[in-house]
């Protein structure tokens, strides 16, 4: 059994022939997604685990990956030669996310009234080095002022104007509902009122715990879990304007954004690992358990969006994270950009099986 110090779940070794859905997967697409790491092998450094190749070993394999991409047979052979599948015995759970495409303006107007904020100065991740003695255990970020770390205002306080005097507004959206879903997704492609396109990405957060407002509605008897997919939650927020803001305040976590420049229009947004996300192949994980760069074969009962003839079963690359993605068997599937991708992502809320592909070079 290979040693995986960042992975606490029991793993069961399989063969590729015994892996349901493996033969039908698009191995070239999966390997092409893995190839993105060749542009940033440093994300594999210091993982302290056998779940991924060491950076130098991976970099040495990049030319071989490029050759293997020439044919479907060669791509599959490369994966089966260099990796061994291990099924996670515990059942997993997956959701979906996407990059919204919205109308916006760089300036506040009568139409565009809801801001996305830049990261405030002094925002820091809390660490043993800077943590004050009485710091709340569930507060992951704070603001350094005069050498002292202080708590940031939460979502409710920011809605009430706590940051208004700092001129942190990056861009303005049409509605607080649009802004909330951009916070949930962590990025967006914005079509500005001057005809240009702007992309925004995650820059930081207040550090308050994330609370899923859809889950709160279910607990309060507003509906069943299947009623509050992404589209279902949006419908509730739109039809309950008098209750909307009070509900949103209960998710105290608030996200800050930056303008993403230099990205190719056809590429996905940049994820937490620092590389452009790959639609249908990028998986947001909890990096405390699954490090960036790990290969995870995910299978679930919902229909594959590219072919309704079979259920979802794809090899994915762990290259993103999210406030709500916690634990060793929790994943968030990146569906792409725009409304169609949003419809796909909004319907994904399923139990799943995780199979980790461990590199043979690390475990031999």
MONOR-V120422 format. One record per residue. N is the residue number from 1. PHI is phi as a letter, one per 20 degrees, with the letter a starting at -180 (999 if undefined). Layout:
BEGIN
N/PHI, N/PHI
END
This chain:
BEGIN
1/999, 2/f, 3/e, 4/c, 5/f, 6/e, 7/c, 8/e, 9/e, 10/f, 11/d, 12/d, 13/f, 14/c, 15/d, 16/f, 17/f, 18/e, 19/e, 20/g, 21/n, 22/f, 23/f, 24/e, 25/f, 26/e, 27/f, 28/f, 29/f, 30/f, 31/f, 32/f, 33/f, 34/f, 35/f, 36/g, 37/f, 38/f, 39/e, 40/b, 41/f, 42/f, 43/f, 44/e, 45/f, 46/l, 47/f, 48/m, 49/b, 50/e, 51/f, 52/c, 53/f, 54/f, 55/g, 56/f, 57/f, 58/f, 59/g, 60/f, 61/e, 62/g, 63/f, 64/f, 65/f, 66/f, 67/f, 68/f, 69/f, 70/f, 71/c, 72/g, 73/f, 74/f, 75/f, 76/f, 77/f, 78/f, 79/f, 80/f, 81/e, 82/d, 83/c, 84/c, 85/e, 86/c, 87/f, 88/f, 89/f, 90/f, 91/f, 92/d, 93/b, 94/c, 95/c, 96/c, 97/b, 98/b, 99/d, 100/f, 101/d, 102/c, 103/e, 104/b, 105/b, 106/f, 107/c, 108/f, 109/c, 110/f, 111/e, 112/d, 113/c, 114/d, 115/e, 116/d, 117/d, 118/f, 119/f, 120/f, 121/f, 122/n, 123/f, 124/c, 125/f, 126/f, 127/c, 128/g, 129/f, 130/d, 131/f, 132/f, 133/g, 134/d, 135/f, 136/g, 137/f, 138/e, 139/d, 140/e, 141/c, 142/b, 143/c, 144/e, 145/c, 146/l, 147/m, 148/c, 149/e, 150/c, 151/f, 152/f, 153/f, 154/e, 155/g, 156/f, 157/f, 158/f, 159/f, 160/e, 161/o, 162/f, 163/d, 164/g, 165/e, 166/e, 167/l, 168/e, 169/f, 170/e, 171/a, 172/d, 173/d, 174/f, 175/b, 176/f, 177/f, 178/g, 179/f, 180/f, 181/f, 182/f, 183/f, 184/f, 185/f, 186/n, 187/a, 188/a, 189/d, 190/d, 191/e, 192/f, 193/f, 194/e, 195/n, 196/e, 197/d, 198/c, 199/d, 200/d, 201/c, 202/g, 203/c, 204/r, 205/b, 206/f, 207/n, 208/f, 209/g, 210/e, 211/c, 212/f, 213/f, 214/f, 215/f, 216/f, 217/f, 218/f, 219/f, 220/e, 221/m, 222/f, 223/r, 224/e, 225/g, 226/f, 227/f, 228/d, 229/f, 230/g, 231/f, 232/f, 233/f, 234/g, 235/f, 236/f, 237/f, 238/f, 239/e, 240/c, 241/f, 242/f, 243/d, 244/g, 245/f, 246/f, 247/f, 248/f, 249/f, 250/f, 251/e, 252/f, 253/f, 254/c, 255/d, 256/d, 257/c, 258/c, 259/f, 260/e, 261/d, 262/n, 263/f, 264/f, 265/g, 266/e, 267/e, 268/f, 269/f, 270/e, 271/e, 272/f, 273/f, 274/n, 275/c, 276/f, 277/f, 278/d, 279/g, 280/m, 281/c, 282/e, 283/c, 284/e, 285/c, 286/e, 287/f, 288/f, 289/d, 290/d, 291/f, 292/g, 293/n, 294/f, 295/e, 296/c, 297/e, 298/d, 299/c, 300/b, 301/e, 302/f, 303/f, 304/f, 305/f, 306/e, 307/b, 308/f, 309/f, 310/b, 311/f, 312/f, 313/b, 314/b, 315/e, 316/c, 317/d, 318/f, 319/b, 320/b, 321/b, 322/a, 323/g, 324/e, 325/e, 326/c, 327/o, 328/f, 329/c, 330/c, 331/c, 332/c, 333/e, 334/f, 335/e, 336/p, 337/d, 338/n, 339/f, 340/f, 341/f, 342/f, 343/f, 344/f, 345/f, 346/f, 347/e, 348/e, 349/b, 350/c, 351/f, 352/b, 353/d, 354/d, 355/c, 356/e, 357/e, 358/e, 359/f, 360/f, 361/f, 362/e, 363/d, 364/f
END
